[in-house]
Amino acid sequence: MNTKQHNDKPEIILTGDRATGSLHLGHYVGSLKQRIALQADHEQTILVADMQGLTDNAHNPKKVSSNILNVVADYLAVGIDPSKTTICLQSQLPALAELTMYYSNLVTISRLERNPTVKSEIQNKGFERSIPAGFLTYPISQAADITGFNASLVPVGDDQLPMLEQTNEIVRKVNSLAGRNVLSECRPLLSNASRLPSTDGKNKMSKSMGNAINLGATEKEISAAVKLMYTDPNHLKVEDPGKIEGNVVFTYLDAFHSDQEYVKQLKEHYRRGGLGDGTTKKVLEECLQETLRPIRDRRRQFLNDKAQLVDILVKGSQVSRAKTSEVLFNVKDIFGLNLF
């Protein structure tokens, strides 16, 4: 996809993660690699969403506060460069919370409840009618984030498309009130990478469900996760033909192995029989150990210098505070609230 604007200025990209746990291989394949590629020639901001992390963790705020620096270390360990990408902390940008308040008056409860992403998350978390108000209004907060940075391009998975649709609805309502285009609509940048399944093959990889391999996983943790990976339940004997489809081991080999011709040969061998699951898992484990070893080492080094991580957040938040405050001023002007 050509992500440059018609005037050749770099597009503004906003992306981010909730600070509810360390990042994992699903993040790496689905978004982190894309962010690394985009940072060279785009104006990219990554938001560490600590406030949004509290929308379903307010009863345990330490889960969020203790993971803020872990997430920043993950970014740096995989190759996010703070001299090219602004990394900031959501709670340090008061304009975003204020924008959320103004936008919330333009969105009905029924519209929030119809949001497919929100409906799915409410079901997954078992909230039923005990939904924290902050969680229900998550799409409004996300709209504040996106518009607060004037982002025109937002890297997302297809499950997040309803969130961007709701953002653009809010943008159109604000612009209608203003009688001019004060805010810009955004569009999604979908990853070409397939969504990485959980190690058990039942769901997508998730921090909260404990079915992920974290970027900082130890050698023992990687080995244990690979051994438990879902394969073909009907592949009972080595000589039996096996199925590749739905076989998590081969999905991961597709995503991480450097020699895809070799992976192709493994698949052909597995399909015709004579290749055991133990052998394919050994190949995958070696691959993941090699992939994660340098990331884990760099991550450990960054976490040993937490002052550096805080400094990156402070500087990134200062820059972002100025940007978001300007957008807030323009939105307040629409509501006639810039009296002094």
Contacts in CASP RR format, 6 or more apart in sequence:
PFRMAT RR
TARGET T0000
AUTHOR 0000-0000-0000
METHOD contacts of the structure
MODEL  1
MNTKQHNDKPEIILTGDRATGSLHLGHYVGSLKQRIALQADHEQTILVAD
MQGLTDNAHNPKKVSSNILNVVADYLAVGIDPSKTTICLQSQLPALAELT
MYYSNLVTISRLERNPTVKSEIQNKGFERSIPAGFLTYPISQAADITGFN
ASLVPVGDDQLPMLEQTNEIVRKVNSLAGRNVLSECRPLLSNASRLPSTD
GKNKMSKSMGNAINLGATEKEISAAVKLMYTDPNHLKVEDPGKIEGNVVF
TYLDAFHSDQEYVKQLKEHYRRGGLGDGTTKKVLEECLQETLRPIRDRRR
QFLNDKAQLVDILVKGSQVSRAKTSEVLFNVKDIFGLNLF
1 189 0 8 1.000
3 11 0 8 1.000
3 13 0 8 1.000
3 38 0 8 1.000
3 42 0 8 1.000
3 153 0 8 1.000
3 189 0 8 1.000
4 10 0 8 1.000
4 11 0 8 1.000
4 41 0 8 1.000
5 11 0 8 1.000
5 152 0 8 1.000
10 41 0 8 1.000
10 42 0 8 1.000
10 43 0 8 1.000
11 42 0 8 1.000
11 43 0 8 1.000
11 152 0 8 1.000
11 153 0 8 1.000
12 42 0 8 1.000
12 43 0 8 1.000
12 44 0 8 1.000
12 45 0 8 1.000
12 149 0 8 1.000
12 150 0 8 1.000
12 151 0 8 1.000
12 152 0 8 1.000
12 153 0 8 1.000
13 38 0 8 1.000
13 42 0 8 1.000
13 43 0 8 1.000
13 44 0 8 1.000
13 45 0 8 1.000
13 151 0 8 1.000
13 153 0 8 1.000
13 154 0 8 1.000
13 155 0 8 1.000
13 189 0 8 1.000
14 44 0 8 1.000
14 45 0 8 1.000
14 47 0 8 1.000
14 145 0 8 1.000
14 146 0 8 1.000
14 149 0 8 1.000
14 151 0 8 1.000
14 154 0 8 1.000
15 31 0 8 1.000
15 35 0 8 1.000
15 44 0 8 1.000
15 45 0 8 1.000
15 46 0 8 1.000
15 47 0 8 1.000
15 154 0 8 1.000
15 155 0 8 1.000
16 31 0 8 1.000
16 46 0 8 1.000
16 47 0 8 1.000
16 48 0 8 1.000
16 49 0 8 1.000
17 23 0 8 1.000
17 27 0 8 1.000
17 46 0 8 1.000
17 48 0 8 1.000
17 49 0 8 1.000
17 71 0 8 1.000
18 49 0 8 1.000
18 50 0 8 1.000
18 52 0 8 1.000
18 53 0 8 1.000
18 64 0 8 1.000
19 48 0 8 1.000
19 49 0 8 1.000
19 50 0 8 1.000
19 53 0 8 1.000
19 64 0 8 1.000
19 65 0 8 1.000
19 67 0 8 1.000
19 68 0 8 1.000
19 70 0 8 1.000
19 71 0 8 1.000
20 53 0 8 1.000
20 57 0 8 1.000
20 63 0 8 1.000
20 64 0 8 1.000
20 67 0 8 1.000
20 207 0 8 1.000
20 208 0 8 1.000
21 63 0 8 1.000
21 67 0 8 1.000
21 70 0 8 1.000
21 71 0 8 1.000
21 207 0 8 1.000
22 67 0 8 1.000
22 70 0 8 1.000
22 71 0 8 1.000
22 74 0 8 1.000
22 207 0 8 1.000
22 214 0 8 1.000
22 215 0 8 1.000
22 216 0 8 1.000
23 32 0 8 1.000
23 71 0 8 1.000
23 74 0 8 1.000
23 75 0 8 1.000
23 207 0 8 1.000
23 214 0 8 1.000
23 215 0 8 1.000
24 205 0 8 1.000
24 207 0 8 1.000
24 212 0 8 1.000
24 213 0 8 1.000
24 214 0 8 1.000
24 215 0 8 1.000
25 196 0 8 1.000
25 205 0 8 1.000
25 212 0 8 1.000
25 213 0 8 1.000
25 214 0 8 1.000
25 215 0 8 1.000
25 252 0 8 1.000
25 255 0 8 1.000
25 256 0 8 1.000
25 288 0 8 1.000
26 195 0 8 1.000
26 196 0 8 1.000
26 204 0 8 1.000
26 205 0 8 1.000
26 212 0 8 1.000
27 74 0 8 1.000
27 215 0 8 1.000
28 78 0 8 1.000
28 215 0 8 1.000
29 191 0 8 1.000
29 193 0 8 1.000
29 194 0 8 1.000
29 196 0 8 1.000
29 255 0 8 1.000
30 157 0 8 1.000
30 191 0 8 1.000
30 193 0 8 1.000
30 195 0 8 1.000
30 196 0 8 1.000
31 155 0 8 1.000
31 191 0 8 1.000
32 74 0 8 1.000
32 75 0 8 1.000
32 78 0 8 1.000
32 80 0 8 1.000
33 78 0 8 1.000
33 193 0 8 1.000
34 155 0 8 1.000
34 189 0 8 1.000
34 191 0 8 1.000
34 193 0 8 1.000
35 44 0 8 1.000
35 46 0 8 1.000
35 80 0 8 1.000
35 85 0 8 1.000
35 155 0 8 1.000
36 78 0 8 1.000
36 79 0 8 1.000
36 80 0 8 1.000
38 44 0 8 1.000
38 155 0 8 1.000
39 80 0 8 1.000
39 81 0 8 1.000
39 84 0 8 1.000
39 85 0 8 1.000
40 84 0 8 1.000
42 153 0 8 1.000
44 84 0 8 1.000
44 85 0 8 1.000
44 86 0 8 1.000
45 85 0 8 1.000
45 86 0 8 1.000
45 87 0 8 1.000
45 88 0 8 1.000
45 149 0 8 1.000
45 151 0 8 1.000
45 320 0 8 1.000
46 75 0 8 1.000
46 80 0 8 1.000
46 85 0 8 1.000
46 86 0 8 1.000
46 87 0 8 1.000
46 88 0 8 1.000
47 88 0 8 1.000
47 89 0 8 1.000
47 90 0 8 1.000
47 145 0 8 1.000
47 320 0 8 1.000
48 68 0 8 1.000
48 71 0 8 1.000
48 72 0 8 1.000
48 87 0 8 1.000
48 88 0 8 1.000
48 89 0 8 1.000
48 90 0 8 1.000
48 313 0 8 1.000
49 90 0 8 1.000
49 145 0 8 1.000
50 64 0 8 1.000
50 65 0 8 1.000
50 68 0 8 1.000
50 89 0 8 1.000
50 90 0 8 1.000
50 91 0 8 1.000
51 90 0 8 1.000
51 91 0 8 1.000
51 96 0 8 1.000
51 97 0 8 1.000
51 141 0 8 1.000
52 90 0 8 1.000
52 138 0 8 1.000
52 141 0 8 1.000
52 142 0 8 1.000
53 64 0 8 1.000
54 61 0 8 1.000
54 64 0 8 1.000
55 132 0 8 1.000
55 134 0 8 1.000
55 135 0 8 1.000
55 138 0 8 1.000
55 141 0 8 1.000
56 125 0 8 1.000
56 132 0 8 1.000
56 135 0 8 1.000
57 63 0 8 1.000
57 64 0 8 1.000
58 132 0 8 1.000
68 89 0 8 1.000
68 313 0 8 1.000
69 303 0 8 1.000
69 306 0 8 1.000
69 309 0 8 1.000
69 310 0 8 1.000
70 303 0 8 1.000
72 87 0 8 1.000
72 302 0 8 1.000
72 309 0 8 1.000
72 312 0 8 1.000
72 313 0 8 1.000
73 299 0 8 1.000
73 302 0 8 1.000
73 303 0 8 1.000
73 309 0 8 1.000
74 215 0 8 1.000
74 216 0 8 1.000
74 299 0 8 1.000
75 87 0 8 1.000
76 82 0 8 1.000
76 298 0 8 1.000
76 299 0 8 1.000
76 302 0 8 1.000
76 309 0 8 1.000
76 312 0 8 1.000
77 215 0 8 1.000
77 216 0 8 1.000
77 295 0 8 1.000
77 296 0 8 1.000
77 298 0 8 1.000
77 299 0 8 1.000
77 302 0 8 1.000
78 215 0 8 1.000
78 295 0 8 1.000
80 87 0 8 1.000
82 312 0 8 1.000
82 315 0 8 1.000
82 316 0 8 1.000
86 316 0 8 1.000
86 319 0 8 1.000
86 320 0 8 1.000
87 312 0 8 1.000
87 313 0 8 1.000
87 316 0 8 1.000
88 313 0 8 1.000
88 316 0 8 1.000
88 317 0 8 1.000
88 319 0 8 1.000
88 320 0 8 1.000
89 313 0 8 1.000
89 317 0 8 1.000
90 96 0 8 1.000
90 145 0 8 1.000
92 313 0 8 1.000
92 317 0 8 1.000
92 320 0 8 1.000
92 321 0 8 1.000
93 317 0 8 1.000
93 320 0 8 1.000
93 321 0 8 1.000
93 324 0 8 1.000
94 321 0 8 1.000
95 148 0 8 1.000
95 321 0 8 1.000
95 324 0 8 1.000
95 325 0 8 1.000
95 327 0 8 1.000
95 328 0 8 1.000
96 141 0 8 1.000
96 144 0 8 1.000
96 145 0 8 1.000
96 148 0 8 1.000
96 324 0 8 1.000
97 144 0 8 1.000
98 328 0 8 1.000
99 143 0 8 1.000
99 144 0 8 1.000
99 147 0 8 1.000
99 148 0 8 1.000
99 324 0 8 1.000
99 327 0 8 1.000
99 328 0 8 1.000
99 331 0 8 1.000
100 137 0 8 1.000
100 140 0 8 1.000
100 141 0 8 1.000
100 143 0 8 1.000
100 144 0 8 1.000
102 331 0 8 1.000
102 332 0 8 1.000
102 335 0 8 1.000
103 140 0 8 1.000
103 143 0 8 1.000
103 144 0 8 1.000
103 170 0 8 1.000
103 174 0 8 1.000
104 137 0 8 1.000
104 140 0 8 1.000
106 170 0 8 1.000
106 173 0 8 1.000
106 174 0 8 1.000
107 137 0 8 1.000
107 139 0 8 1.000
107 140 0 8 1.000
107 166 0 8 1.000
107 169 0 8 1.000
107 170 0 8 1.000
109 136 0 8 1.000
111 166 0 8 1.000
111 169 0 8 1.000
112 118 0 8 1.000
112 136 0 8 1.000
112 137 0 8 1.000
112 139 0 8 1.000
112 140 0 8 1.000
113 119 0 8 1.000
113 136 0 8 1.000
115 139 0 8 1.000
115 162 0 8 1.000
115 163 0 8 1.000
115 166 0 8 1.000
116 162 0 8 1.000
117 139 0 8 1.000
117 159 0 8 1.000
117 160 0 8 1.000
117 162 0 8 1.000
117 163 0 8 1.000
118 135 0 8 1.000
118 136 0 8 1.000
118 138 0 8 1.000
118 139 0 8 1.000
118 162 0 8 1.000
120 159 0 8 1.000
121 135 0 8 1.000
122 128 0 8 1.000
122 131 0 8 1.000
122 135 0 8 1.000
122 136 0 8 1.000
127 135 0 8 1.000
134 141 0 8 1.000
139 162 0 8 1.000
139 163 0 8 1.000
139 166 0 8 1.000
139 167 0 8 1.000
140 166 0 8 1.000
140 170 0 8 1.000
142 163 0 8 1.000
142 167 0 8 1.000
143 166 0 8 1.000
143 167 0 8 1.000
143 170 0 8 1.000
143 171 0 8 1.000
146 154 0 8 1.000
146 164 0 8 1.000
146 167 0 8 1.000
146 186 0 8 1.000
147 167 0 8 1.000
147 170 0 8 1.000
147 171 0 8 1.000
147 174 0 8 1.000
147 183 0 8 1.000
147 184 0 8 1.000
147 186 0 8 1.000
147 327 0 8 1.000
148 323 0 8 1.000
148 324 0 8 1.000
148 327 0 8 1.000
148 328 0 8 1.000
149 320 0 8 1.000
149 323 0 8 1.000
149 324 0 8 1.000
149 327 0 8 1.000
150 183 0 8 1.000
150 184 0 8 1.000
150 323 0 8 1.000
150 327 0 8 1.000
151 186 0 8 1.000
152 184 0 8 1.000
152 185 0 8 1.000
152 186 0 8 1.000
152 187 0 8 1.000
153 186 0 8 1.000
153 187 0 8 1.000
153 188 0 8 1.000
153 189 0 8 1.000
154 164 0 8 1.000
154 186 0 8 1.000
154 187 0 8 1.000
154 188 0 8 1.000
154 189 0 8 1.000
155 188 0 8 1.000
155 189 0 8 1.000
155 190 0 8 1.000
155 191 0 8 1.000
156 163 0 8 1.000
156 164 0 8 1.000
156 188 0 8 1.000
156 189 0 8 1.000
156 190 0 8 1.000
157 188 0 8 1.000
157 190 0 8 1.000
157 191 0 8 1.000
157 195 0 8 1.000
158 190 0 8 1.000
160 188 0 8 1.000
161 188 0 8 1.000
164 186 0 8 1.000
164 187 0 8 1.000
164 188 0 8 1.000
167 185 0 8 1.000
167 186 0 8 1.000
168 185 0 8 1.000
168 186 0 8 1.000
171 183 0 8 1.000
171 184 0 8 1.000
171 185 0 8 1.000
171 186 0 8 1.000
172 185 0 8 1.000
174 182 0 8 1.000
174 183 0 8 1.000
174 331 0 8 1.000
174 334 0 8 1.000
175 181 0 8 1.000
175 182 0 8 1.000
175 183 0 8 1.000
177 334 0 8 1.000
177 335 0 8 1.000
178 334 0 8 1.000
182 330 0 8 1.000
182 331 0 8 1.000
182 334 0 8 1.000
183 327 0 8 1.000
183 331 0 8 1.000
193 255 0 8 1.000
194 251 0 8 1.000
194 254 0 8 1.000
194 255 0 8 1.000
195 204 0 8 1.000
196 204 0 8 1.000
196 205 0 8 1.000
196 251 0 8 1.000
196 252 0 8 1.000
196 255 0 8 1.000
197 203 0 8 1.000
197 204 0 8 1.000
197 205 0 8 1.000
197 246 0 8 1.000
197 248 0 8 1.000
197 251 0 8 1.000
198 204 0 8 1.000
198 205 0 8 1.000
198 206 0 8 1.000
198 209 0 8 1.000
198 211 0 8 1.000
198 212 0 8 1.000
198 248 0 8 1.000
199 205 0 8 1.000
199 211 0 8 1.000
199 212 0 8 1.000
199 213 0 8 1.000
199 225 0 8 1.000
199 226 0 8 1.000
199 228 0 8 1.000
199 229 0 8 1.000
199 230 0 8 1.000
199 248 0 8 1.000
200 211 0 8 1.000
200 228 0 8 1.000
200 229 0 8 1.000
200 230 0 8 1.000
200 248 0 8 1.000
201 229 0 8 1.000
201 230 0 8 1.000
201 246 0 8 1.000
201 248 0 8 1.000
202 211 0 8 1.000
202 230 0 8 1.000
203 209 0 8 1.000
203 211 0 8 1.000
205 211 0 8 1.000
205 212 0 8 1.000
205 213 0 8 1.000
206 212 0 8 1.000
213 221 0 8 1.000
213 222 0 8 1.000
213 225 0 8 1.000
213 288 0 8 1.000
213 292 0 8 1.000
214 221 0 8 1.000
215 292 0 8 1.000
215 295 0 8 1.000
215 296 0 8 1.000
215 299 0 8 1.000
216 292 0 8 1.000
216 295 0 8 1.000
216 296 0 8 1.000
216 299 0 8 1.000
217 225 0 8 1.000
217 292 0 8 1.000
217 296 0 8 1.000
218 296 0 8 1.000
219 289 0 8 1.000
219 293 0 8 1.000
222 285 0 8 1.000
222 288 0 8 1.000
222 289 0 8 1.000
222 292 0 8 1.000
223 285 0 8 1.000
223 289 0 8 1.000
226 249 0 8 1.000
226 281 0 8 1.000
226 284 0 8 1.000
226 285 0 8 1.000
226 288 0 8 1.000
227 281 0 8 1.000
229 248 0 8 1.000
229 249 0 8 1.000
229 252 0 8 1.000
229 281 0 8 1.000
229 284 0 8 1.000
230 246 0 8 1.000
230 247 0 8 1.000
230 248 0 8 1.000
231 247 0 8 1.000
231 248 0 8 1.000
231 249 0 8 1.000
231 277 0 8 1.000
231 280 0 8 1.000
231 281 0 8 1.000
232 242 0 8 1.000
232 243 0 8 1.000
232 246 0 8 1.000
232 247 0 8 1.000
232 277 0 8 1.000
234 240 0 8 1.000
234 242 0 8 1.000
234 243 0 8 1.000
235 241 0 8 1.000
235 242 0 8 1.000
235 243 0 8 1.000
235 270 0 8 1.000
235 276 0 8 1.000
235 277 0 8 1.000
238 273 0 8 1.000
238 274 0 8 1.000
238 275 0 8 1.000
238 276 0 8 1.000
239 273 0 8 1.000
239 274 0 8 1.000
240 273 0 8 1.000
240 274 0 8 1.000
241 270 0 8 1.000
241 271 0 8 1.000
241 272 0 8 1.000
241 273 0 8 1.000
242 270 0 8 1.000
242 271 0 8 1.000
242 273 0 8 1.000
243 271 0 8 1.000
244 250 0 8 1.000
244 267 0 8 1.000
244 270 0 8 1.000
244 271 0 8 1.000
247 270 0 8 1.000
249 277 0 8 1.000
249 280 0 8 1.000
249 281 0 8 1.000
249 284 0 8 1.000
250 263 0 8 1.000
250 266 0 8 1.000
250 267 0 8 1.000
250 270 0 8 1.000
250 280 0 8 1.000
252 284 0 8 1.000
252 287 0 8 1.000
252 288 0 8 1.000
253 263 0 8 1.000
253 266 0 8 1.000
253 280 0 8 1.000
253 283 0 8 1.000
253 284 0 8 1.000
253 287 0 8 1.000
254 260 0 8 1.000
254 263 0 8 1.000
256 284 0 8 1.000
256 287 0 8 1.000
256 288 0 8 1.000
256 291 0 8 1.000
257 263 0 8 1.000
257 283 0 8 1.000
257 284 0 8 1.000
257 287 0 8 1.000
258 287 0 8 1.000
266 275 0 8 1.000
266 280 0 8 1.000
266 283 0 8 1.000
269 275 0 8 1.000
270 276 0 8 1.000
270 280 0 8 1.000
302 308 0 8 1.000
302 309 0 8 1.000
303 309 0 8 1.000
329 338 0 8 1.000
332 338 0 8 1.000
END
